[in-house]
Amino acid sequence: MKGGSANALIPFLKRVGFISTEGTPTSLYEQFRNPTQSGMAIAQALRRGYQGFYEVNEYVHDLSDEELKGLIVQVTGLERTDRVTSAIFGTFTALKVLASFDAPGTTERKAEAKERTLDREPTPGSLVSTGLSLSYTINLNLPATTNVEVFNAIFKSLKENLLKDE
């Protein structure tokens, strides 16, 4: 690619998995070039490039515009009015239109994975539980300092207060 616009595009294509770290096209890019697989390839690229969003909500691609903007603000810590927030939103929604999240074969692979999981013998500590499961995300804004003791104190406190076995 020639010109200054490629400077921003190349790192993005690497992040979503279309280009390897060496700058060569990947197999995901080859799938994208196949018209019958391009939607599935874009969906996979979105899941990879926006992994943080998918960790918070595995159906981020089904969210309304307002819900998506809220998720972007939540995950990135940016302001809703920030230009970067708008750029992330615009890029994600533009790619989402081209993506096929219910590609042929997806449901079959999900069913196979579920069967493999159900066929395994449960190990202690991996018993299937029913009921409500909760998770939380902590965004930690660390101070700008070169003093390692500050970070040691923060992480020691987190370990003592959040990771203790009860």
Short mmCIF file of the C-alpha atoms (twelve columns), coordinates in Angstrom:
data_MODEL
# 
_entry.id   MODEL 
# 
loop_
_atom_site.group_PDB 
_atom_site.id 
_atom_site.type_symbol 
_atom_site.label_atom_id 
_atom_site.label_alt_id 
_atom_site.label_comp_id 
_atom_site.label_asym_id 
_atom_site.label_seq_id 
_atom_site.Cartn_x 
_atom_site.Cartn_y 
_atom_site.Cartn_z 
_atom_site.pdbx_PDB_model_num 
ATOM 1   C CA . MET A 1   0.000   0.000   0.000  1 
ATOM 2   C CA . LYS A 2   1.241   3.433   -0.846 1 
ATOM 3   C CA . GLY A 3   0.535   6.727   0.829  1 
ATOM 4   C CA . GLY A 4   0.039   7.836   4.392  1 
ATOM 5   C CA . SER A 5   -3.376  6.199   4.859  1 
ATOM 6   C CA . ALA A 6   -1.751  2.756   4.979  1 
ATOM 7   C CA . ASN A 7   0.152   3.734   8.107  1 
ATOM 8   C CA . ALA A 8   -2.993  3.307   10.211 1 
ATOM 9   C CA . LEU A 9   -4.491  0.452   8.218  1 
ATOM 10  C CA . ILE A 10  -1.593  -2.002  8.412  1 
ATOM 11  C CA . PRO A 11  -1.516  -2.264  12.243 1 
ATOM 12  C CA . PHE A 12  -5.293  -2.711  12.219 1 
ATOM 13  C CA . LEU A 13  -5.073  -5.537  9.658  1 
ATOM 14  C CA . LYS A 14  -2.427  -7.188  11.820 1 
ATOM 15  C CA . ARG A 15  -4.600  -6.870  14.927 1 
ATOM 16  C CA . VAL A 16  -7.602  -8.499  13.271 1 
ATOM 17  C CA . GLY A 17  -5.455  -11.270 11.810 1 
ATOM 18  C CA . PHE A 18  -5.497  -10.484 8.083  1 
ATOM 19  C CA . ILE A 19  -1.761  -9.769  8.024  1 
ATOM 20  C CA . SER A 20  0.952   -11.624 9.956  1 
ATOM 21  C CA . THR A 21  3.554   -9.829  12.038 1 
ATOM 22  C CA . GLU A 22  5.916   -10.183 9.071  1 
ATOM 23  C CA . GLY A 23  3.428   -8.298  6.867  1 
ATOM 24  C CA . THR A 24  2.298   -11.268 4.780  1 
ATOM 25  C CA . PRO A 25  -1.347  -12.241 4.191  1 
ATOM 26  C CA . THR A 26  -2.719  -14.903 6.539  1 
ATOM 27  C CA . SER A 27  -5.091  -17.800 5.897  1 
ATOM 28  C CA . LEU A 28  -7.881  -15.649 7.384  1 
ATOM 29  C CA . TYR A 29  -7.245  -13.082 4.650  1 
ATOM 30  C CA . GLU A 30  -7.341  -15.874 2.053  1 
ATOM 31  C CA . GLN A 31  -10.752 -16.922 3.427  1 
ATOM 32  C CA . PHE A 32  -11.883 -13.306 3.209  1 
ATOM 33  C CA . ARG A 33  -11.008 -13.253 -0.500 1 
ATOM 34  C CA . ASN A 34  -13.334 -16.227 -1.096 1 
ATOM 35  C CA . PRO A 35  -16.840 -14.750 -1.566 1 
ATOM 36  C CA . THR A 36  -18.467 -17.767 0.109  1 
ATOM 37  C CA . GLN A 37  -16.304 -17.406 3.230  1 
ATOM 38  C CA . SER A 38  -15.708 -13.650 3.457  1 
ATOM 39  C CA . GLY A 39  -18.517 -12.979 5.948  1 
ATOM 40  C CA . MET A 40  -17.285 -15.697 8.264  1 
ATOM 41  C CA . ALA A 41  -13.694 -14.407 7.955  1 
ATOM 42  C CA . ILE A 42  -14.760 -10.869 8.903  1 
ATOM 43  C CA . ALA A 43  -16.717 -12.217 11.869 1 
ATOM 44  C CA . GLN A 44  -13.629 -14.097 13.031 1 
ATOM 45  C CA . ALA A 45  -11.481 -11.000 12.476 1 
ATOM 46  C CA . LEU A 46  -13.893 -8.894  14.560 1 
ATOM 47  C CA . ARG A 47  -13.769 -11.409 17.387 1 
ATOM 48  C CA . ARG A 48  -9.979  -11.345 17.301 1 
ATOM 49  C CA . GLY A 49  -9.453  -7.608  16.840 1 
ATOM 50  C CA . TYR A 50  -12.093 -6.614  19.376 1 
ATOM 51  C CA . GLN A 51  -11.428 -9.435  21.824 1 
ATOM 52  C CA . GLY A 52  -11.855 -7.142  24.829 1 
ATOM 53  C CA . PHE A 53  -15.411 -6.340  23.751 1 
ATOM 54  C CA . TYR A 54  -16.217 -10.016 23.260 1 
ATOM 55  C CA . GLU A 55  -14.844 -10.847 26.714 1 
ATOM 56  C CA . VAL A 56  -17.409 -8.488  28.213 1 
ATOM 57  C CA . ASN A 57  -20.290 -9.491  25.913 1 
ATOM 58  C CA . GLU A 58  -19.960 -12.437 23.538 1 
ATOM 59  C CA . TYR A 59  -22.841 -11.041 21.457 1 
ATOM 60  C CA . VAL A 60  -21.406 -7.542  21.059 1 
ATOM 61  C CA . HIS A 61  -22.250 -7.697  17.359 1 
ATOM 62  C CA . ASP A 62  -25.963 -7.891  18.248 1 
ATOM 63  C CA . LEU A 63  -25.979 -4.792  20.462 1 
ATOM 64  C CA . SER A 64  -27.838 -1.634  19.520 1 
ATOM 65  C CA . ASP A 65  -25.763 1.420   18.606 1 
ATOM 66  C CA . GLU A 66  -26.240 2.964   22.063 1 
ATOM 67  C CA . GLU A 67  -25.351 -0.289  23.834 1 
ATOM 68  C CA . LEU A 68  -22.254 -0.667  21.645 1 
ATOM 69  C CA . LYS A 69  -21.140 2.896   22.416 1 
ATOM 70  C CA . GLY A 70  -21.612 2.196   26.116 1 
ATOM 71  C CA . LEU A 71  -19.543 -0.979  25.849 1 
ATOM 72  C CA . ILE A 72  -16.765 0.876   24.025 1 
ATOM 73  C CA . VAL A 73  -16.676 3.486   26.800 1 
ATOM 74  C CA . GLN A 74  -16.707 0.747   29.447 1 
ATOM 75  C CA . VAL A 75  -13.885 -1.299  27.930 1 
ATOM 76  C CA . THR A 76  -11.606 1.501   26.728 1 
ATOM 77  C CA . GLY A 77  -12.168 3.972   29.547 1 
ATOM 78  C CA . LEU A 78  -12.513 6.747   26.973 1 
ATOM 79  C CA . GLU A 79  -15.158 9.455   27.083 1 
ATOM 80  C CA . ARG A 80  -18.310 8.962   25.016 1 
ATOM 81  C CA . THR A 81  -17.525 12.140  23.050 1 
ATOM 82  C CA . ASP A 82  -13.895 11.206  22.342 1 
ATOM 83  C CA . ARG A 83  -12.905 11.013  18.642 1 
ATOM 84  C CA . VAL A 84  -11.290 7.626   19.229 1 
ATOM 85  C CA . THR A 85  -14.568 6.277   20.629 1 
ATOM 86  C CA . SER A 86  -16.325 7.432   17.451 1 
ATOM 87  C CA . ALA A 87  -13.617 5.864   15.275 1 
ATOM 88  C CA . ILE A 88  -13.857 2.522   17.089 1 
ATOM 89  C CA . PHE A 89  -17.641 2.598   16.809 1 
ATOM 90  C CA . GLY A 90  -17.548 3.471   13.098 1 
ATOM 91  C CA . THR A 91  -14.994 0.796   12.244 1 
ATOM 92  C CA . PHE A 92  -16.760 -1.911  14.235 1 
ATOM 93  C CA . THR A 93  -20.202 -1.147  12.799 1 
ATOM 94  C CA . ALA A 94  -18.868 -0.941  9.234  1 
ATOM 95  C CA . LEU A 95  -17.242 -4.359  9.528  1 
ATOM 96  C CA . LYS A 96  -20.216 -5.828  11.391 1 
ATOM 97  C CA . VAL A 97  -22.440 -5.186  8.357  1 
ATOM 98  C CA . LEU A 98  -20.149 -7.342  6.211  1 
ATOM 99  C CA . ALA A 99  -19.711 -10.098 8.798  1 
ATOM 100 C CA . SER A 100 -21.627 -13.350 8.931  1 
ATOM 101 C CA . PHE A 101 -21.821 -14.506 12.544 1 
ATOM 102 C CA . ASP A 102 -24.200 -17.348 11.721 1 
ATOM 103 C CA . ALA A 103 -22.087 -18.779 8.925  1 
ATOM 104 C CA . PRO A 104 -22.862 -22.286 7.664  1 
ATOM 105 C CA . GLY A 105 -21.179 -24.874 9.822  1 
ATOM 106 C CA . THR A 106 -21.013 -22.640 12.886 1 
ATOM 107 C CA . THR A 107 -23.928 -24.303 14.651 1 
ATOM 108 C CA . GLU A 108 -22.561 -27.752 13.819 1 
ATOM 109 C CA . ARG A 109 -19.157 -26.880 15.291 1 
ATOM 110 C CA . LYS A 110 -20.829 -25.501 18.409 1 
ATOM 111 C CA . ALA A 111 -22.852 -28.697 18.796 1 
ATOM 112 C CA . GLU A 112 -19.729 -30.848 18.334 1 
ATOM 113 C CA . ALA A 113 -17.836 -28.818 20.940 1 
ATOM 114 C CA . LYS A 114 -20.749 -29.151 23.348 1 
ATOM 115 C CA . GLU A 115 -20.861 -32.928 22.822 1 
ATOM 116 C CA . ARG A 116 -17.121 -33.231 23.451 1 
ATOM 117 C CA . THR A 117 -17.527 -31.244 26.653 1 
ATOM 118 C CA . LEU A 118 -20.432 -33.397 27.824 1 
ATOM 119 C CA . ASP A 119 -18.606 -36.652 27.009 1 
ATOM 120 C CA . ARG A 120 -15.702 -35.858 29.323 1 
ATOM 121 C CA . GLU A 121 -15.638 -37.227 32.844 1 
ATOM 122 C CA . PRO A 122 -15.870 -34.381 35.321 1 
ATOM 123 C CA . THR A 123 -12.759 -33.759 37.350 1 
ATOM 124 C CA . PRO A 124 -12.847 -32.454 40.901 1 
ATOM 125 C CA . GLY A 125 -13.372 -28.727 40.768 1 
ATOM 126 C CA . SER A 126 -14.857 -28.810 37.267 1 
ATOM 127 C CA . LEU A 127 -18.331 -29.985 38.143 1 
ATOM 128 C CA . VAL A 128 -21.071 -28.321 36.175 1 
ATOM 129 C CA . SER A 129 -22.986 -25.927 38.338 1 
ATOM 130 C CA . THR A 130 -26.432 -24.631 37.728 1 
ATOM 131 C CA . GLY A 131 -27.580 -21.242 38.798 1 
ATOM 132 C CA . LEU A 132 -26.305 -17.734 38.567 1 
ATOM 133 C CA . SER A 133 -22.699 -17.030 37.672 1 
ATOM 134 C CA . LEU A 134 -21.257 -13.570 38.025 1 
ATOM 135 C CA . SER A 135 -18.064 -12.036 36.760 1 
ATOM 136 C CA . TYR A 136 -16.578 -8.605  37.050 1 
ATOM 137 C CA . THR A 137 -14.021 -6.494  35.275 1 
ATOM 138 C CA . ILE A 138 -11.709 -4.156  37.112 1 
ATOM 139 C CA . ASN A 139 -10.121 -1.322  35.161 1 
ATOM 140 C CA . LEU A 140 -7.100  -0.102  37.021 1 
ATOM 141 C CA . ASN A 141 -5.599  3.289   36.185 1 
ATOM 142 C CA . LEU A 142 -2.079  3.230   37.552 1 
ATOM 143 C CA . PRO A 143 -0.243  6.416   38.466 1 
ATOM 144 C CA . ALA A 144 2.572   7.662   36.274 1 
ATOM 145 C CA . THR A 145 5.603   6.840   38.396 1 
ATOM 146 C CA . THR A 146 8.927   5.095   38.120 1 
ATOM 147 C CA . ASN A 147 8.834   4.000   41.763 1 
ATOM 148 C CA . VAL A 148 8.314   0.236   41.752 1 
ATOM 149 C CA . GLU A 149 7.231   0.270   45.390 1 
ATOM 150 C CA . VAL A 150 4.017   2.087   44.431 1 
ATOM 151 C CA . PHE A 151 3.065   -0.723  42.048 1 
ATOM 152 C CA . ASN A 152 4.108   -3.398  44.536 1 
ATOM 153 C CA . ALA A 153 1.855   -1.844  47.175 1 
ATOM 154 C CA . ILE A 154 -1.109  -1.628  44.774 1 
ATOM 155 C CA . PHE A 155 -0.825  -5.233  43.614 1 
ATOM 156 C CA . LYS A 156 -0.152  -6.534  47.133 1 
ATOM 157 C CA . SER A 157 -3.332  -4.843  48.297 1 
ATOM 158 C CA . LEU A 158 -5.296  -6.293  45.369 1 
ATOM 159 C CA . LYS A 159 -3.989  -9.757  46.132 1 
ATOM 160 C CA . GLU A 160 -4.808  -9.499  49.839 1 
ATOM 161 C CA . ASN A 161 -8.280  -8.044  49.341 1 
ATOM 162 C CA . LEU A 162 -9.588  -9.542  46.106 1 
ATOM 163 C CA . LEU A 163 -7.832  -12.853 45.656 1 
ATOM 164 C CA . LYS A 164 -8.049  -14.272 49.140 1 
ATOM 165 C CA . ASP A 165 -9.527  -17.752 49.570 1 
ATOM 166 C CA . GLU A 166 -12.506 -17.818 51.843 1 
# 
